[in-house]
């Protein structure tokens, strides 16, 4: 039996989480959703993930803060991360091109494009 890649989806919008879970599960991935940056930090303290898909605009702890905390911790400093955000612009693009994240996508996203980026990040 082939083990499925584990993906943690971090987004404060339950509808977006449901869509991502559906798309990624149908593509053969094991998906665990959380609704906040704090939950992401908690979850990654207890379990390992192959990939994290991280929203930027979230209350309490935004995605940039969550990303910084993930990269500061030995247990998650090498975990692949895809930023999925409504934010567009040079700041996001430059950040996305650095070694800090595997990739970034903007919302709304195309299903096939998302799967392509996930496969690339996990390759």
C-alpha positions in Angstrom: 0.0 0.0 0.0 1.3 3.4 -1.0 1.3 6.0 1.8 -0.4 9.2 0.9 1.4 12.6 1.3 0.0 14.5 4.3 -1.0 18.0 3.7 -2.0 20.6 6.4 -4.4 23.2 5.0 -4.5 26.4 7.1 -7.2 28.9 6.3 -9.7 30.8 8.5 -12.5 30.4 5.9 -14.3 27.1 6.5 -15.7 27.1 2.9 -12.2 27.5 1.5 -10.9 24.7 3.8 -13.7 22.4 2.6 -13.0 23.1 -1.1 -9.2 22.5 -0.6 -9.9 19.3 1.3 -12.2 18.0 -1.4 -9.8 18.9 -4.3 -6.7 17.5 -2.5 -8.5 14.3 -1.2 -9.8 13.6 -4.7 -6.2 14.0 -6.0 -5.1 11.3 -3.5 -3.7 13.3 -0.7 -4.3 12.9 3.1 -5.6 16.3 4.2 -5.8 17.8 7.7 -7.5 21.2 7.9 -7.0 23.9 10.6 -8.7 27.3 10.9 -5.9 29.4 12.3 -2.2 30.0 12.5 -2.2 29.0 16.2 -3.8 25.7 15.3 -1.2 25.2 12.6 1.6 25.6 15.1 -0.1 23.3 17.5 -0.8 20.6 14.9 2.8 20.7 13.6 4.1 20.2 17.1 2.3 16.9 17.3 2.4 15.6 13.7 4.7 15.7 10.6 3.3 17.0 7.3 4.8 16.8 3.8 3.3 20.1 2.8 1.5 23.0 4.4 -0.9 25.2 2.3 -1.1 28.5 4.2 -3.4 31.5 3.9 -2.0 34.9 4.6 -5.0 36.9 5.8 -6.1 35.3 9.1 -7.2 36.9 12.4 -5.0 36.7 15.5 -1.9 35.2 13.8 -1.6 36.0 10.1 0.1 33.8 7.6 3.4 35.7 7.6 3.7 35.3 11.4 2.8 31.6 11.2 5.3 31.1 8.4 8.1 32.8 10.5 7.3 30.6 13.5 7.3 27.5 11.3 10.7 28.3 9.9 12.1 29.1 13.3 11.3 25.6 14.7 13.6 22.7 14.0 10.6 20.3 13.6 9.1 22.4 10.7 12.0 24.4 9.3 12.2 22.2 6.2 8.5 21.5 5.7 7.4 22.5 2.2 4.9 25.4 2.3 2.7 26.9 -0.4 1.2 30.3 0.2 -2.4 30.5 -1.0 -3.7 34.1 -0.7 -5.9 36.8 -2.2 -2.9 39.1 -1.8 -1.2 40.0 -5.0 1.8 42.1 -5.7 5.6 42.2 -5.8 6.0 41.6 -2.1 4.2 38.3 -2.3 6.0 37.3 -5.5 9.4 38.1 -4.2 8.7 36.2 -0.9 7.4 33.3 -2.9 10.6 33.1 -5.0 12.8 32.8 -2.0 13.8 29.5 -0.4 11.4 30.2 2.4 8.3 28.8 0.6 8.0 26.2 -2.1 5.4 28.3 -4.1 2.5 30.6 -3.9 -0.9 30.8 -5.5 -3.6 33.4 -5.5 -7.3 32.9 -4.8 -9.5 32.1 -6.5 -7.4 29.2 -7.7 -7.8 26.8 -10.6 -8.1 23.1 -9.5 -5.6 21.8 -12.0 -3.2 24.5 -11.3 -3.4 23.9 -7.6 -2.7 20.1 -8.1 0.2 20.9 -10.4 1.8 23.2 -7.8 1.2 20.7 -5.0 2.9 17.9 -7.1 5.8 20.2 -7.9 6.3 21.1 -4.2 6.2 17.4 -3.1 8.5 16.2 -5.9 
